[in-house]
Amino acid sequence: MASKENSIVSFFQWLTPRFHLLDDLDKPGTIESVQKGGELVGSNLWTLIFAIFIASIGLNVNSTAVIIGAMLISPLMGPIVGVGFAAATNDFDQLKRFLRTLSVATIVSIITSFVYFSLSPISEAQSELLARTTPTIYDALIALFGGATGIIANTRKEKGTAIAGVAIATALMPPLCTAGFGLSQGNLQFFFGAIYLYLINSIFIAIATFIFVRYMDFPKVDWGLYKERENKVKLYLSLFAFIVIIPSVFTAYQIVRSSFFKGKAEEFIRKEIITEGRRVLEKNIVYGTKPKLEITLLGTKIDPTQEEEIKNKMKYYAMEGTELVLHQDLSTTGLDKLKFEILSEIYQNQMDLGKLNTELIAKELRIFFPNLVSASFAKTKKFDMNENLYKDTNLFDSEWKKLPSKDDMDKLEAYIQLRSGERDIELVTRLKANPKP
């Protein structure tokens, strides 16, 4: 027993030093680095402006690589870390200086992005931009851990590459660019959502800096008779951080609930709706005060008795109170009904012909056309504008590593005609898209 206890003690004695943060601490170097990072003049200011332009372009064209590049060269982390450092060392004068610097950097960034988006011919909000309009508690956690990583790396004698990673993870630039976009488009929801995200990131980076600077026992400014003032400053900062984080907690809760609901809805569709001979053409999953699941089906219809049974099963997927709407005949207008019948016929033909022909000729096609990636063959209909009617046709849809030449296209058409026994062939060829990095 004593041997076991000694082993546990020895283990913790071995483990504890590995968590020490004071061994390679560089206090003078850190103080000097923080002071320099809080200066936004000359080259630092121009670097910020150019970085904002780069990030705005990246958001505008939806390029993740460009946005990451902008975050790497941005000097925004400096004044934010300075705010946390000054608060931790009770340096009220420096705190005011860093706050002024941060305010100037924020205003310059928003103006720069506003100018760019006002001049840009692309006014559509891309996915990278939309992602910066709904902050959650997770953004606060990223900023907190990112700020902790940043100040730990900044206080070492060997700085390493962690600070660059923190700049990417905490993502200070994109929200400011999104705020500028919101102003240029007159969209206040975008503007305030992005500013809120930027505020969360900044506050929790500063909080993480405050905590670790206090833990590493950097020298503090002696407030003397103004000790009460120091306590008030701490109280105000704590209250401000708490108030700011409340909306993000609610937003994160809603996102988690929505994600859970959509996951259950997908599971419900996969297990209860989709069967052999029936497929989902379109689905609309709505989460909110009145959840709704709207599905458009192709193939075998669901009769009223089956529909009632399916609705009763929704409770097993945590979807009580969700309205289920099934579109099976689309008979609201003659045109909608015609479209549905055509699509149903196409689907059934694809089921029958796809198995019969595509599997049979796939290996032969790969021998003759090595650049062919995938293909499908199906009977379908096309609308003849001149005769104002639908005509039967045969569609061969193919995806290629390299698009075929005209000669290859003629050979492919002749080959499909021979193997399928059909004369009227519609060839569709497209280049396989490369996945985004």
FITORVO-231234 format. One record per residue (C-alpha): residue number from 1; x, y, z; residue in three letters. Coordinates in steps of 0.5 Angstrom, whole numbers, always signed. Layout:
# residues N
+-----+-------+-------+-------+---------+
! num !    px !    py !    pz ! residuo !
+-----+-------+-------+-------+---------+
! NUM !     X !     Y !     Z !     ALA !
...
+-----+-------+-------+-------+---------+
END
This chain:
# residues 437
+-----+-------+-------+-------+---------+
! num !    px !    py !    pz ! residuo !
+-----+-------+-------+-------+---------+
!   1 !    +0 !    +0 !    +0 !     MET !
!   2 !    +6 !    +5 !    +2 !     ALA !
!   3 !    +9 !    +3 !    -5 !     SER !
!   4 !    +3 !    +5 !    -9 !     LYS !
!   5 !    +2 !   +12 !    -5 !     GLU !
!   6 !   +10 !   +13 !    -6 !     ASN !
!   7 !    +9 !   +11 !   -14 !     SER !
!   8 !    +3 !   +16 !   -14 !     ILE !
!   9 !    +7 !   +22 !   -11 !     VAL !
!  10 !   +13 !   +20 !   -15 !     SER !
!  11 !    +8 !   +21 !   -21 !     PHE !
!  12 !    +6 !   +28 !   -19 !     PHE !
!  13 !   +13 !   +30 !   -17 !     GLN !
!  14 !   +15 !   +28 !   -24 !     TRP !
!  15 !    +8 !   +31 !   -28 !     LEU !
!  16 !    +8 !   +38 !   -24 !     THR !
!  17 !   +14 !   +41 !   -27 !     PRO !
!  18 !   +12 !   +40 !   -34 !     ARG !
!  19 !    +6 !   +45 !   -32 !     PHE !
!  20 !   +11 !   +51 !   -30 !     HIS !
!  21 !   +10 !   +57 !   -33 !     LEU !
!  22 !   +16 !   +61 !   -30 !     LEU !
!  23 !   +22 !   +57 !   -32 !     ASP !
!  24 !   +23 !   +61 !   -38 !     ASP !
!  25 !   +19 !   +67 !   -37 !     LEU !
!  26 !   +22 !   +74 !   -40 !     ASP !
!  27 !   +19 !   +79 !   -36 !     LYS !
!  28 !   +23 !   +85 !   -39 !     PRO !
!  29 !   +22 !   +83 !   -46 !     GLY !
!  30 !   +15 !   +82 !   -45 !     THR !
!  31 !   +14 !   +89 !   -42 !     ILE !
!  32 !   +18 !   +92 !   -48 !     GLU !
!  33 !   +14 !   +87 !   -53 !     SER !
!  34 !    +7 !   +89 !   -50 !     VAL !
!  35 !    +9 !   +97 !   -51 !     GLN !
!  36 !   +11 !   +96 !   -58 !     LYS !
!  37 !    +5 !   +92 !   -60 !     GLY !
!  38 !    +1 !   +98 !   -57 !     GLY !
!  39 !    +3 !  +103 !   -62 !     GLU !
!  40 !    -1 !  +104 !   -68 !     LEU !
!  41 !    +3 !  +109 !   -72 !     VAL !
!  42 !    +7 !  +109 !   -78 !     GLY !
!  43 !    +8 !  +102 !   -81 !     SER !
!  44 !    +4 !   +99 !   -76 !     ASN !
!  45 !    -2 !  +103 !   -78 !     LEU !
!  46 !    -1 !  +102 !   -86 !     TRP !
!  47 !    +0 !   +95 !   -84 !     THR !
!  48 !    -7 !   +95 !   -81 !     LEU !
!  49 !   -10 !   +98 !   -87 !     ILE !
!  50 !    -7 !   +94 !   -92 !     PHE !
!  51 !    -9 !   +88 !   -88 !     ALA !
!  52 !   -16 !   +90 !   -88 !     ILE !
!  53 !   -16 !   +91 !   -95 !     PHE !
!  54 !   -14 !   +84 !   -96 !     ILE !
!  55 !   -19 !   +81 !   -91 !     ALA !
!  56 !   -24 !   +85 !   -95 !     SER !
!  57 !   -22 !   +82 !  -101 !     ILE !
!  58 !   -22 !   +75 !   -98 !     GLY !
!  59 !   -29 !   +76 !   -95 !     LEU !
!  60 !   -32 !   +79 !  -102 !     ASN !
!  61 !   -29 !   +73 !  -106 !     VAL !
!  62 !   -30 !   +68 !  -101 !     ASN !
!  63 !   -23 !   +66 !  -100 !     SER !
!  64 !   -21 !   +63 !   -94 !     THR !
!  65 !   -13 !   +63 !   -96 !     ALA !
!  66 !   -13 !   +70 !   -97 !     VAL !
!  67 !   -17 !   +72 !   -90 !     ILE !
!  68 !   -12 !   +67 !   -86 !     ILE !
!  69 !    -6 !   +71 !   -90 !     GLY !
!  70 !   -10 !   +78 !   -87 !     ALA !
!  71 !   -10 !   +75 !   -80 !     MET !
!  72 !    -3 !   +73 !   -80 !     LEU !
!  73 !    +0 !   +80 !   -82 !     ILE !
!  74 !    -5 !   +84 !   -78 !     SER !
!  75 !    -3 !   +88 !   -72 !     PRO !
!  76 !    -9 !   +88 !   -68 !     LEU !
!  77 !    -7 !   +83 !   -63 !     MET !
!  78 !    -2 !   +88 !   -60 !     GLY !
!  79 !    -7 !   +94 !   -57 !     PRO !
!  80 !   -12 !   +88 !   -54 !     ILE !
!  81 !    -6 !   +84 !   -51 !     VAL !
!  82 !    -4 !   +91 !   -48 !     GLY !
!  83 !   -11 !   +93 !   -45 !     VAL !
!  84 !   -11 !   +86 !   -41 !     GLY !
!  85 !    -3 !   +87 !   -39 !     PHE !
!  86 !    -4 !   +94 !   -37 !     ALA !
!  87 !   -11 !   +92 !   -33 !     ALA !
!  88 !    -7 !   +86 !   -29 !     ALA !
!  89 !    -1 !   +91 !   -27 !     THR !
!  90 !    -5 !   +96 !   -25 !     ASN !
!  91 !    -2 !  +101 !   -30 !     ASP !
!  92 !    -9 !  +106 !   -31 !     PHE !
!  93 !    -5 !  +111 !   -35 !     ASP !
!  94 !    -3 !  +105 !   -40 !     GLN !
!  95 !    -9 !  +102 !   -40 !     LEU !
!  96 !   -12 !  +109 !   -42 !     LYS !
!  97 !    -7 !  +109 !   -48 !     ARG !
!  98 !    -8 !  +102 !   -50 !     PHE !
!  99 !   -16 !  +103 !   -50 !     LEU !
! 100 !   -15 !  +109 !   -55 !     ARG !
! 101 !   -10 !  +106 !   -59 !     THR !
! 102 !   -15 !  +100 !   -60 !     LEU !
! 103 !   -21 !  +105 !   -61 !     SER !
! 104 !   -17 !  +108 !   -67 !     VAL !
! 105 !   -15 !  +101 !   -70 !     ALA !
! 106 !   -23 !   +99 !   -70 !     THR !
! 107 !   -25 !  +106 !   -73 !     ILE !
! 108 !   -20 !  +106 !   -78 !     VAL !
! 109 !   -21 !   +98 !   -80 !     SER !
! 110 !   -29 !   +99 !   -81 !     ILE !
! 111 !   -28 !  +106 !   -85 !     ILE !
! 112 !   -23 !  +102 !   -89 !     THR !
! 113 !   -27 !   +96 !   -90 !     SER !
! 114 !   -33 !  +101 !   -92 !     PHE !
! 115 !   -29 !  +104 !   -97 !     VAL !
! 116 !   -27 !   +97 !  -100 !     TYR !
! 117 !   -34 !   +94 !  -100 !     PHE !
! 118 !   -38 !  +101 !  -103 !     SER !
! 119 !   -33 !  +101 !  -109 !     LEU !
! 120 !   -33 !   +93 !  -110 !     SER !
! 121 !   -38 !   +91 !  -116 !     PRO !
! 122 !   -39 !   +84 !  -111 !     ILE !
! 123 !   -45 !   +86 !  -106 !     SER !
! 124 !   -47 !   +79 !  -105 !     GLU !
! 125 !   -46 !   +76 !   -98 !     ALA !
! 126 !   -41 !   +70 !   -98 !     GLN !
! 127 !   -41 !   +64 !   -93 !     SER !
! 128 !   -35 !   +67 !   -90 !     GLU !
! 129 !   -38 !   +73 !   -89 !     LEU !
! 130 !   -44 !   +71 !   -86 !     LEU !
! 131 !   -41 !   +66 !   -81 !     ALA !
! 132 !   -38 !   +73 !   -78 !     ARG !
! 133 !   -45 !   +76 !   -76 !     THR !
! 134 !   -48 !   +71 !   -71 !     THR !
! 135 !   -43 !   +70 !   -65 !     PRO !
! 136 !   -44 !   +65 !   -60 !     THR !
! 137 !   -41 !   +63 !   -53 !     ILE !
! 138 !   -36 !   +58 !   -57 !     TYR !
! 139 !   -33 !   +65 !   -60 !     ASP !
! 140 !   -32 !   +67 !   -53 !     ALA !
! 141 !   -28 !   +61 !   -51 !     LEU !
! 142 !   -24 !   +61 !   -57 !     ILE !
! 143 !   -22 !   +68 !   -56 !     ALA !
! 144 !   -21 !   +66 !   -48 !     LEU !
! 145 !   -16 !   +60 !   -50 !     PHE !
! 146 !   -13 !   +64 !   -56 !     GLY !
! 147 !   -11 !   +70 !   -51 !     GLY !
! 148 !    -8 !   +65 !   -46 !     ALA !
! 149 !    -4 !   +62 !   -52 !     THR !
! 150 !    -2 !   +69 !   -54 !     GLY !
! 151 !    +0 !   +71 !   -47 !     ILE !
! 152 !    +4 !   +65 !   -45 !     ILE !
! 153 !    +8 !   +65 !   -52 !     ALA !
! 154 !    +9 !   +72 !   -52 !     ASN !
! 155 !   +12 !   +72 !   -45 !     THR !
! 156 !   +17 !   +66 !   -47 !     ARG !
! 157 !   +25 !   +68 !   -48 !     LYS !
! 158 !   +24 !   +64 !   -55 !     GLU !
! 159 !   +17 !   +67 !   -58 !     LYS !
! 160 !   +16 !   +61 !   -63 !     GLY !
! 161 !   +10 !   +61 !   -68 !     THR !
! 162 !    +4 !   +60 !   -63 !     ALA !
! 163 !    +3 !   +68 !   -64 !     ILE !
! 164 !    +1 !   +67 !   -71 !     ALA !
! 165 !    -3 !   +61 !   -70 !     GLY !
! 166 !    -7 !   +66 !   -64 !     VAL !
! 167 !    -8 !   +71 !   -70 !     ALA !
! 168 !   -12 !   +66 !   -74 !     ILE !
! 169 !   -16 !   +63 !   -69 !     ALA !
! 170 !   -18 !   +69 !   -65 !     THR !
! 171 !   -20 !   +72 !   -72 !     ALA !
! 172 !   -20 !   +79 !   -71 !     LEU !
! 173 !   -20 !   +82 !   -78 !     MET !
! 174 !   -26 !   +79 !   -81 !     PRO !
! 175 !   -31 !   +82 !   -76 !     PRO !
! 176 !   -29 !   +89 !   -77 !     LEU !
! 177 !   -29 !   +88 !   -85 !     CYS !
! 178 !   -36 !   +85 !   -84 !     THR !
! 179 !   -38 !   +91 !   -80 !     ALA !
! 180 !   -36 !   +95 !   -86 !     GLY !
! 181 !   -40 !   +91 !   -91 !     PHE !
! 182 !   -46 !   +92 !   -87 !     GLY !
! 183 !   -45 !   +99 !   -87 !     LEU !
! 184 !   -44 !   +99 !   -94 !     SER !
! 185 !   -50 !   +95 !   -95 !     GLN !
! 186 !   -54 !   +99 !   -90 !     GLY !
! 187 !   -55 !   +92 !   -87 !     ASN !
! 188 !   -55 !   +94 !   -79 !     LEU !
! 189 !   -56 !   +87 !   -77 !     GLN !
! 190 !   -49 !   +85 !   -80 !     PHE !
! 191 !   -46 !   +91 !   -77 !     PHE !
! 192 !   -48 !   +90 !   -70 !     PHE !
! 193 !   -47 !   +82 !   -71 !     GLY !
! 194 !   -40 !   +83 !   -73 !     ALA !
! 195 !   -38 !   +89 !   -68 !     ILE !
! 196 !   -41 !   +84 !   -63 !     TYR !
! 197 !   -37 !   +78 !   -65 !     LEU !
! 198 !   -31 !   +83 !   -65 !     TYR !
! 199 !   -32 !   +86 !   -58 !     LEU !
! 200 !   -33 !   +79 !   -55 !     ILE !
! 201 !   -26 !   +77 !   -58 !     ASN !
! 202 !   -23 !   +83 !   -56 !     SER !
! 203 !   -25 !   +82 !   -49 !     ILE !
! 204 !   -24 !   +75 !   -48 !     PHE !
! 205 !   -17 !   +76 !   -50 !     ILE !
! 206 !   -16 !   +81 !   -45 !     ALA !
! 207 !   -19 !   +77 !   -40 !     ILE !
! 208 !   -14 !   +71 !   -41 !     ALA !
! 209 !    -8 !   +76 !   -42 !     THR !
! 210 !   -10 !   +79 !   -35 !     PHE !
! 211 !   -11 !   +72 !   -32 !     ILE !
! 212 !    -4 !   +70 !   -34 !     PHE !
! 213 !    +0 !   +76 !   -33 !     VAL !
! 214 !    -3 !   +76 !   -25 !     ARG !
! 215 !    -1 !   +69 !   -25 !     TYR !
! 216 !    +6 !   +70 !   -27 !     MET !
! 217 !    +7 !   +76 !   -22 !     ASP !
! 218 !    +9 !   +81 !   -27 !     PHE !
! 219 !   +11 !   +88 !   -23 !     PRO !
! 220 !    +5 !   +92 !   -21 !     LYS !
! 221 !    +4 !  +100 !   -21 !     VAL !
! 222 !    +2 !  +101 !   -13 !     ASP !
! 223 !    -4 !  +105 !   -13 !     TRP !
! 224 !    -3 !  +107 !    -6 !     GLY !
! 225 !    -9 !  +111 !    -3 !     LEU !
! 226 !   -13 !  +109 !   -10 !     TYR !
! 227 !   -14 !  +102 !    -8 !     LYS !
! 228 !   -21 !  +103 !    -8 !     GLU !
! 229 !   -21 !  +106 !   -15 !     ARG !
! 230 !   -17 !   +99 !   -17 !     GLU !
! 231 !   -22 !   +95 !   -14 !     ASN !
! 232 !   -28 !   +99 !   -18 !     LYS !
! 233 !   -24 !   +98 !   -24 !     VAL !
! 234 !   -24 !   +91 !   -23 !     LYS !
! 235 !   -31 !   +90 !   -22 !     LEU !
! 236 !   -33 !   +95 !   -28 !     TYR !
! 237 !   -29 !   +90 !   -32 !     LEU !
! 238 !   -32 !   +84 !   -29 !     SER !
! 239 !   -39 !   +86 !   -30 !     LEU !
! 240 !   -38 !   +89 !   -37 !     PHE !
! 241 !   -35 !   +82 !   -39 !     ALA !
! 242 !   -41 !   +78 !   -36 !     PHE !
! 243 !   -46 !   +83 !   -39 !     ILE !
! 244 !   -43 !   +82 !   -46 !     VAL !
! 245 !   -43 !   +75 !   -46 !     ILE !
! 246 !   -50 !   +73 !   -44 !     ILE !
! 247 !   -53 !   +74 !   -51 !     PRO !
! 248 !   -47 !   +70 !   -54 !     SER !
! 249 !   -49 !   +64 !   -49 !     VAL !
! 250 !   -57 !   +65 !   -51 !     PHE !
! 251 !   -55 !   +65 !   -59 !     THR !
! 252 !   -50 !   +58 !   -58 !     ALA !
! 253 !   -56 !   +55 !   -54 !     TYR !
! 254 !   -60 !   +56 !   -60 !     GLN !
! 255 !   -55 !   +54 !   -65 !     ILE !
! 256 !   -54 !   +47 !   -61 !     VAL !
! 257 !   -62 !   +46 !   -61 !     ARG !
! 258 !   -63 !   +48 !   -68 !     SER !
! 259 !   -57 !   +43 !   -70 !     SER !
! 260 !   -60 !   +38 !   -66 !     PHE !
! 261 !   -67 !   +38 !   -69 !     PHE !
! 262 !   -64 !   +38 !   -76 !     LYS !
! 263 !   -60 !   +32 !   -74 !     GLY !
! 264 !   -66 !   +29 !   -72 !     LYS !
! 265 !   -70 !   +31 !   -78 !     ALA !
! 266 !   -65 !   +28 !   -82 !     GLU !
! 267 !   -65 !   +21 !   -78 !     GLU !
! 268 !   -73 !   +21 !   -79 !     PHE !
! 269 !   -73 !   +22 !   -86 !     ILE !
! 270 !   -67 !   +17 !   -87 !     ARG !
! 271 !   -71 !   +12 !   -83 !     LYS !
! 272 !   -78 !   +13 !   -84 !     GLU !
! 273 !   -79 !   +17 !   -91 !     ILE !
! 274 !   -74 !   +14 !   -96 !     ILE !
! 275 !   -75 !    +7 !   -98 !     THR !
! 276 !   -73 !    +3 !  -104 !     GLU !
! 277 !   -78 !    +6 !  -110 !     GLY !
! 278 !   -78 !   +13 !  -106 !     ARG !
! 279 !   -74 !   +19 !  -106 !     ARG !
! 280 !   -74 !   +26 !  -103 !     VAL !
! 281 !   -74 !   +31 !  -108 !     LEU !
! 282 !   -73 !   +37 !  -103 !     GLU !
! 283 !   -74 !   +38 !   -96 !     LYS !
! 284 !   -75 !   +44 !   -92 !     ASN !
! 285 !   -73 !   +44 !   -84 !     ILE !
! 286 !   -75 !   +49 !   -80 !     VAL !
! 287 !   -73 !   +50 !   -73 !     TYR !
! 288 !   -77 !   +55 !   -68 !     GLY !
! 289 !   -83 !   +57 !   -64 !     THR !
! 290 !   -87 !   +53 !   -69 !     LYS !
! 291 !   -82 !   +47 !   -72 !     PRO !
! 292 !   -84 !   +45 !   -79 !     LYS !
! 293 !   -82 !   +39 !   -83 !     LEU !
! 294 !   -84 !   +40 !   -91 !     GLU !
! 295 !   -82 !   +34 !   -96 !     ILE !
! 296 !   -83 !   +33 !  -103 !     THR !
! 297 !   -83 !   +26 !  -105 !     LEU !
! 298 !   -82 !   +22 !  -112 !     LEU !
! 299 !   -84 !   +15 !  -113 !     GLY !
! 300 !   -88 !   +11 !  -109 !     THR !
! 301 !   -94 !   +15 !  -105 !     LYS !
! 302 !   -95 !   +15 !   -98 !     ILE !
! 303 !  -103 !   +14 !   -97 !     ASP !
! 304 !  -106 !   +17 !   -91 !     PRO !
! 305 !  -106 !   +11 !   -86 !     THR !
! 306 !   -98 !   +11 !   -87 !     GLN !
! 307 !   -98 !   +18 !   -86 !     GLU !
! 308 !  -101 !   +18 !   -80 !     GLU !
! 309 !   -97 !   +12 !   -77 !     GLU !
! 310 !   -91 !   +16 !   -80 !     ILE !
! 311 !   -93 !   +22 !   -76 !     LYS !
! 312 !   -94 !   +18 !   -69 !     ASN !
! 313 !   -87 !   +16 !   -70 !     LYS !
! 314 !   -84 !   +23 !   -70 !     MET !
! 315 !   -84 !   +23 !   -62 !     LYS !
! 316 !   -79 !   +18 !   -62 !     TYR !
! 317 !   -74 !   +23 !   -66 !     TYR !
! 318 !   -75 !   +28 !   -61 !     ALA !
! 319 !   -80 !   +32 !   -66 !     MET !
! 320 !   -86 !   +33 !   -62 !     GLU !
! 321 !   -90 !   +39 !   -64 !     GLY !
! 322 !   -87 !   +39 !   -71 !     THR !
! 323 !   -91 !   +40 !   -77 !     GLU !
! 324 !   -90 !   +35 !   -82 !     LEU !
! 325 !   -92 !   +37 !   -89 !     VAL !
! 326 !   -92 !   +32 !   -95 !     LEU !
! 327 !   -92 !   +34 !  -102 !     HIS !
! 328 !   -93 !   +28 !  -107 !     GLN !
! 329 !   -98 !   +30 !  -112 !     ASP !
! 330 !   -96 !   +38 !  -113 !     LEU !
! 331 !  -104 !   +38 !  -116 !     SER !
! 332 !  -104 !   +46 !  -114 !     THR !
! 333 !  -104 !   +47 !  -121 !     THR !
! 334 !  -104 !   +43 !  -128 !     GLY !
! 335 !   -97 !   +45 !  -129 !     LEU !
! 336 !   -94 !   +43 !  -122 !     ASP !
! 337 !   -98 !   +36 !  -123 !     LYS !
! 338 !   -95 !   +36 !  -130 !     LEU !
! 339 !   -88 !   +37 !  -127 !     LYS !
! 340 !   -89 !   +32 !  -122 !     PHE !
! 341 !   -91 !   +27 !  -126 !     GLU !
! 342 !   -85 !   +28 !  -131 !     ILE !
! 343 !   -80 !   +28 !  -125 !     LEU !
! 344 !   -83 !   +22 !  -122 !     SER !
! 345 !   -83 !   +18 !  -129 !     GLU !
! 346 !   -75 !   +21 !  -130 !     ILE !
! 347 !   -74 !   +18 !  -123 !     TYR !
! 348 !   -77 !   +11 !  -125 !     GLN !
! 349 !   -73 !   +11 !  -131 !     ASN !
! 350 !   -67 !   +12 !  -128 !     GLN !
! 351 !   -68 !    +7 !  -123 !     MET !
! 352 !   -69 !    +2 !  -128 !     ASP !
! 353 !   -64 !    +4 !  -134 !     LEU !
! 354 !   -59 !    +6 !  -129 !     GLY !
! 355 !   -58 !    -1 !  -127 !     LYS !
! 356 !   -59 !    -4 !  -134 !     LEU !
! 357 !   -54 !    +0 !  -138 !     ASN !
! 358 !   -49 !    +4 !  -133 !     THR !
! 359 !   -47 !    -2 !  -130 !     GLU !
! 360 !   -46 !    -6 !  -136 !     LEU !
! 361 !   -42 !    -1 !  -140 !     ILE !
! 362 !   -38 !    +2 !  -134 !     ALA !
! 363 !   -32 !    -2 !  -135 !     LYS !
! 364 !   -32 !    -1 !  -142 !     GLU !
! 365 !   -32 !    +6 !  -142 !     LEU !
! 366 !   -26 !    +7 !  -137 !     ARG !
! 367 !   -22 !    +3 !  -142 !     ILE !
! 368 !   -24 !    +7 !  -148 !     PHE !
! 369 !   -24 !   +14 !  -144 !     PHE !
! 370 !   -19 !   +14 !  -138 !     PRO !
! 371 !   -21 !   +21 !  -137 !     ASN !
! 372 !   -28 !   +19 !  -135 !     LEU !
! 373 !   -30 !   +20 !  -128 !     VAL !
! 374 !   -37 !   +18 !  -127 !     SER !
! 375 !   -43 !   +17 !  -131 !     ALA !
! 376 !   -51 !   +16 !  -131 !     SER !
! 377 !   -56 !   +14 !  -137 !     PHE !
! 378 !   -63 !   +15 !  -136 !     ALA !
! 379 !   -69 !   +16 !  -140 !     LYS !
! 380 !   -72 !   +23 !  -139 !     THR !
! 381 !   -76 !   +29 !  -143 !     LYS !
! 382 !   -74 !   +35 !  -146 !     LYS !
! 383 !   -79 !   +41 !  -148 !     PHE !
! 384 !   -79 !   +43 !  -155 !     ASP !
! 385 !   -80 !   +51 !  -155 !     MET !
! 386 !   -82 !   +51 !  -163 !     ASN !
! 387 !   -87 !   +45 !  -162 !     GLU !
! 388 !   -89 !   +47 !  -155 !     ASN !
! 389 !   -89 !   +40 !  -152 !     LEU !
! 390 !   -85 !   +35 !  -149 !     TYR !
! 391 !   -81 !   +30 !  -153 !     LYS !
! 392 !   -77 !   +23 !  -150 !     ASP !
! 393 !   -70 !   +23 !  -150 !     THR !
! 394 !   -64 !   +19 !  -147 !     ASN !
! 395 !   -59 !   +23 !  -143 !     LEU !
! 396 !   -52 !   +21 !  -142 !     PHE !
! 397 !   -49 !   +25 !  -136 !     ASP !
! 398 !   -42 !   +25 !  -135 !     SER !
! 399 !   -36 !   +28 !  -131 !     GLU !
! 400 !   -29 !   +28 !  -133 !     TRP !
! 401 !   -22 !   +29 !  -131 !     LYS !
! 402 !   -21 !   +33 !  -137 !     LYS !
! 403 !   -26 !   +35 !  -142 !     LEU !
! 404 !   -26 !   +30 !  -148 !     PRO !
! 405 !   -25 !   +33 !  -155 !     SER !
! 406 !   -30 !   +33 !  -161 !     LYS !
! 407 !   -28 !   +27 !  -164 !     ASP !
! 408 !   -28 !   +23 !  -157 !     ASP !
! 409 !   -35 !   +26 !  -156 !     MET !
! 410 !   -37 !   +23 !  -163 !     ASP !
! 411 !   -34 !   +16 !  -161 !     LYS !
! 412 !   -38 !   +17 !  -154 !     LEU !
! 413 !   -44 !   +18 !  -158 !     GLU !
! 414 !   -44 !   +13 !  -163 !     ALA !
! 415 !   -42 !    +8 !  -157 !     TYR !
! 416 !   -48 !   +10 !  -153 !     ILE !
! 417 !   -52 !    +9 !  -159 !     GLN !
! 418 !   -49 !    +2 !  -160 !     LEU !
! 419 !   -50 !    -1 !  -153 !     ARG !
! 420 !   -56 !    +2 !  -151 !     SER !
! 421 !   -60 !    +1 !  -157 !     GLY !
! 422 !   -63 !    +8 !  -157 !     GLU !
! 423 !   -61 !   +13 !  -163 !     ARG !
! 424 !   -63 !   +20 !  -160 !     ASP !
! 425 !   -58 !   +21 !  -154 !     ILE !
! 426 !   -57 !   +28 !  -151 !     GLU !
! 427 !   -49 !   +28 !  -148 !     LEU !
! 428 !   -48 !   +32 !  -142 !     VAL !
! 429 !   -40 !   +33 !  -140 !     THR !
! 430 !   -37 !   +37 !  -135 !     ARG !
! 431 !   -30 !   +38 !  -131 !     LEU !
! 432 !   -30 !   +35 !  -124 !     LYS !
! 433 !   -29 !   +40 !  -119 !     ALA !
! 434 !   -23 !   +40 !  -115 !     ASN !
! 435 !   -24 !   +40 !  -107 !     PRO !
! 436 !   -23 !   +47 !  -104 !     LYS !
! 437 !   -17 !   +47 !   -99 !     PRO !
+-----+-------+-------+-------+---------+
END
